[in-house]
Amino acid sequence: MSAVPVPAAAPPAAPGFWRRALRNHSFVLGAVLSLLLAAAAALSLVWTPHSPYDVDIPQRLQAPSATHWLGTDPYGRDIVSLLLVGARASIVVGVVAVGIGLLVGTAFGLLASARRGWTEEIIMRVADFGFAFPAILSAIMLTAVFGPGMVNAIVAIGIYNIPTFARITRASANAVWSREFVLAARACGKGAFSITVEHVLPNILSVLIVQATIRFAIAILAEAALSYLGLGTQPPQPSWGRMLSEAQTLMFQAPMLAVYPGVAIALAVMGLNLLGDGLRDLFDPRLARKR
């Protein structure tokens, strides 16, 4: 009697997203740090220990105390209040700048992938040209014409993000355009626009989300650098980068003035980078099977 063939066991289904997320140490730590950044910015909208705009020279360079938890700066302003409001400025610049790059860059990348030919070549060459103008260089040029300020910093960082999103979108979309379900949609008579909206864009959203998270971290770092150079957020609006700039002349007298904003920038950037790494692992179906 011949043996009855036993059907091969189906591959184990990937565990749920949140179950896998809680097992991913990069995602958990990145999410915690990112939530702390968002919570600090949200808290500054309704409460700060002291006004971050009031100058009180007699209280300058005070040590940490019950009144001023981290002390005061050279102008007598409360450090905790400056850090909280500075988080808000960093998030505003990051969200708007990354939003500009994401919307414009994704649109150009999808157009290049859908049209191909000369359209793709022109868009990619313009994107290559855009890489020659990093955020700081773009901000210097905009400052020379329009003057320093947060808006110019946002525009400069946003322009810097456009080529990155365009290239990533085009590469990811090209891979989707060669898939069987897209070929079937084309055989059914669907146009390039419908296929892009219904099939291509949904299949590359995970890549764009991960990239946006990482670019957010870079935008916060760029905003701090521009403010440090005096090209970003302007007084009296608090900024972590300008807090570093003001502390550089007091490194021996009050070194902690540079430590507080430096640690805040490092934690924010590290948190968003870890969050991006965790999301990349979670969205990768091969890693989802292994976990």
N, C-alpha and C positions, 0 to 999 in steps of 0.2 A: 504494500500500500504506500503510495507516494505521500510524502508529508505535505500538509496544507501550508502554503506559503503564509508567513506572518507579515502583515503589512508593516512597513517601516513606521517607526514612531514619529509623530509630528514634532517639529522643533518647538522647544518651550517658548511660550509667549513671553514677550518682554513685560516685566512688571510695570505697574502704573507709573505715570510721570512723577508724581509727588513722592511715591515710595522710592523711586530711584534717586530723586533729587535729595532726599534726606540722607541717602547713603553717600552722596557725592560731597566730599569734604570741601572742595573748592567752591562749589555752589553754595553750600551752607555758610561758610565763612564770608564769601563775597556778598551774599544776600544780607547777612547781619550788618556788615560794614556799610553797605549801600543804604540799608534802612536807617541806620544811625545818621548818615549824611542827610537823608531826606527828612528825618525827624527833627534834626537840628535846624534845617531850613524852615520847616513848617512851624516849629516852636518860635522862631524869631519873628514870625508874622504877628503873633499875639502876645509874646512876652519875652523880655530880656531882663537880666538882673538890674541893669542901669541903661540909660540912653547911650547908644554907641556914637552919638554925634556931639554930646556936650563935652567941651574942653574944661578941665579943672586942673590948672597948673599946680596949685598947692598939693594936689594928690598924685603928682607924677611919680612914676617908678616905685609905687608902693609894693611891698611884698605881699604874697598871698595871705588873706585874712578872711574872717567871717563876712566882712562887707564886700571885699573883692576876692573871689575864690582863687583866681590865678594872678592877682595883682593888677597893676595899671600900666599903661604905656607912657611914652614921654610926654603925652598931652593930658595925662590924667584920666584917660578913658578906660573903662573896664574891659579887660582882656576877654573874659567869657562872652560878653555882649558882642565884641568885635568878631569873635570866632563864629558865633551863631549867625550873625548877619552876613559875614563873609561866605558862609556855606550857601546862603540864599543866592548871592551873586554868582558863585561858581555854578550852581545848578541852572540858573537862568541862562548864563552864557553857554553851558554845555548843551542844554536841551534845544535852544534855538539854533545854535551853530550846527549841531548834529542833524537837526531837523532839516535845515537848508541843504546840507550835503546829501542826506538820505532821499529827500523828495526829488531834487534836481538830478543828482547822480543816478538814482534808480531809473528815472524816466529816460535819461540818455542811454543808460546801459540796456534797457529793454528795447529801445528804438534801434540801437546798433545790432542787437541780436535778432530782431525781427526782420529788419530790412537787408542786412548784410551788404556786401558790395562796397560802393563808394561811401554810402552813409556810415557804415561801420568803420571804414578806414578813417574818415574825417573826424568822427567822434573820438576814436581812440588816439589819434594824433593830437587833437586838442587836449585830451586828458593827459597825455604825456607832457605837453607843454605846461599844463597846470601844475605838474609836480615840480617845476622849476621855481615855483613861488610858494614856499612854506608859509605857515601862519605868521611868524614873526616878520619875515620880509614883506609880506602883503600888508601887515599892520603898519610897518614903517612907511610904506608908500601911501597908504590911505591917510595916515597921520600927517604926512607932508602936504596933502591936498585939503583934507577936511578937519584936521586937528584930532588930538587923542580923545578917547572915550570908549565906553562899553559897546556902543553900537558898532563902531569901526572894528573893535576886537571881534565881535560876533560875526560881522561880514567877512573879515579876514580868515577866521577859523572855518567858517562855513564854506568859503571858496576853496580852501585847502582840502576839505572833506569831499567835495564833488568828484574829483578824478578818482579817488579811492573807491567810492561807491559805484561809480560808472564801470570801472574795470571789474570789480567783483560781481556786479549784477550781470554784466555781459558774459563773463566766463561761466557763471552758474546757469544763466538762461540758455546758453548754447548747449550745455549738457542736457537740459530738459527738452529742447527742441528736437533732439535726436531720439527721444523716447517713443515707444510704440503708441501710447495713448495720444500723443500729439500728432503723430502720423495718421492715426485713425480719425482724429478731429479734422485734419486737413482733407482727408479723403471724403469726409462728410460735407465738405464745402464751407467750413468755417474760415473766416478771414483771419489775418494776422492779429488784428486788434482783439478779437474775441478770444483767440487762443492764448494770447498774452495775459489777458485779464482772468480768464477762467482756469487756465492750466499752468502757465509758466510762473506767473507771480505767486500763486499760493504755494508752489513747490520750492520756491527759493526764499520764502519769508524767514525760515529759520536761520539761513545764512545771513540775511540782512539784520535780523535781531541781534545775533552774536556780534556782528561787525559794528552795529550801532552802539552796543554796550562798551566795546573796546575803544571806539572813537570818542565816546563820552569821557572816558578816563583821560585820553590824550587832550581833549578840549579843556578839561579842568586844569591840566598841567600847562597847556598853552596860555590859558587865561591868567594863571598865576605868573608865568614868565613875562607876559605883556604888561601886567600891572606892576611887576617888579621894575620893569624898564620905564614905567611911567606912561605906557601907551594904551593900557587897558582901562579898568574901572578907575574913575577919578574921584578925588575928595569932594565931599565928605563921606561918600559911600564906602563902607569898609570892604576890604579885599584881602584875602590871605597873601597874595603876592606883594601888595603894598605894605602889609605888616612886616614882611621879611625885609623889604627895602628900608623901612624906617628903623628896623632893629640892627641893621648892619653897622651903624656907627656906634652902637652901644654893646658890642659883643663882649667886651671885658667888664663893663659896668653892670649890664643886665643881660646875660646870655640867654636866659629863658625866654626873652621876648622873641627870639628867632626860633626857639625850639617848638613853641606852641603852634604857630602857623605851619611850620615845616612838618610836624607830626600830622597835623590835620590834612595837609595836601597828600602826604605819603599814604595815610590810611584811606583817603577817598580814592586815590588812584589805584592802590592795591586792591581795595574792595571791588571796584568795577572791573578790573582785569581778572580777578578770581571769578567774579560772577560770569564774565564772558567765557572764560575757560570752562566753567561748569556747564553753562548752557550749550556750548559746543559739544561737550561729551554727551549731554542728555538728548540733544537733537540728532546725534549720530546713531542710525539704527543698528549698526554693527556693535557699537559699545552697549547699546540698550539690550541686545541679546546676551552679552557677556555678563552684565551686571545682574 
